[in-house]
Amino acid sequence: MAKPTVKNKSRSLIETTFSMLFENILFLLILACLLLLVIGFISPKTSLFWYQHERTRKKSAQVYGLFLITFIIIFGLWLTA
């Protein structure tokens, strides 16, 4: 069997670093959406600080719930790949 070359090792290190970075970013996005979803049930004006229209609990649940589901699906697909 051939020994792995330095090029293969560095590529593997880059891929591993990117994979860990992507997983950490997705995890932080999931936590942020979950936190903002809970805050939105208590105070939608606080959680929807960027939203210019009427800020309601329903709108907060729709926005952050959709983001949360999307990020969880992406995270699951990334782990299975």
C-alpha positions in Angstrom: 0.0 0.0 0.0 1.2 3.5 -0.8 1.9 6.0 2.0 -0.4 9.0 2.1 1.4 12.0 0.7 1.6 15.4 2.4 -0.8 16.8 -0.1 -3.5 14.2 0.9 -2.9 15.0 4.6 -3.3 18.7 4.1 -6.4 18.3 2.1 -7.8 16.0 4.7 -7.0 18.6 7.4 -8.7 21.4 5.3 -11.8 19.3 4.8 -11.9 18.3 8.4 -11.5 22.0 9.5 -14.2 23.1 7.1 -16.5 20.3 8.3 -16.1 21.2 11.9 -16.6 24.9 11.2 -19.7 24.3 9.2 -21.2 22.0 11.9 -20.4 24.6 14.6 -22.0 27.4 12.7 -25.1 25.3 12.0 -25.3 24.4 15.7 -25.0 28.0 16.8 -27.8 29.0 14.3 -30.0 26.3 15.6 -29.4 27.5 19.2 -30.1 31.1 18.2 -33.3 30.2 16.4 -34.4 28.2 19.4 -33.6 31.0 21.8 -35.3 33.6 19.7 -38.4 31.3 19.3 -38.7 31.1 23.1 -38.1 34.9 23.5 -40.7 35.4 20.7 -43.4 33.6 22.8 -42.7 36.0 25.7 -41.9 39.2 23.9 -42.3 39.2 20.1 -41.1 42.8 19.9 -37.8 41.8 21.3 -37.2 38.8 19.1 -38.4 40.4 15.9 -36.3 43.5 16.3 -35.5 43.6 12.6 -39.1 43.1 11.4 -40.8 46.3 10.3 -44.4 45.1 10.2 -46.7 44.1 13.1 -44.7 41.9 15.5 -46.9 39.1 16.9 -46.3 35.8 18.6 -47.6 34.0 15.6 -45.2 35.8 13.2 -42.3 35.1 15.6 -43.2 31.4 15.7 -43.6 31.2 11.9 -40.2 32.9 11.2 -38.0 31.3 13.8 -39.8 27.9 13.6 -39.2 27.8 9.8 -35.6 28.8 10.3 -35.2 26.2 13.0 -36.7 23.4 10.9 -34.6 24.4 7.9 -31.3 24.4 9.9 -32.1 21.1 11.5 -32.8 19.5 8.1 -29.5 20.9 6.7 -27.6 19.7 9.8 -29.1 16.2 9.4 -28.3 16.1 5.7 -24.7 17.3 6.4 -24.1 14.6 9.0 -25.3 11.8 6.8 -23.1 12.9 3.8 
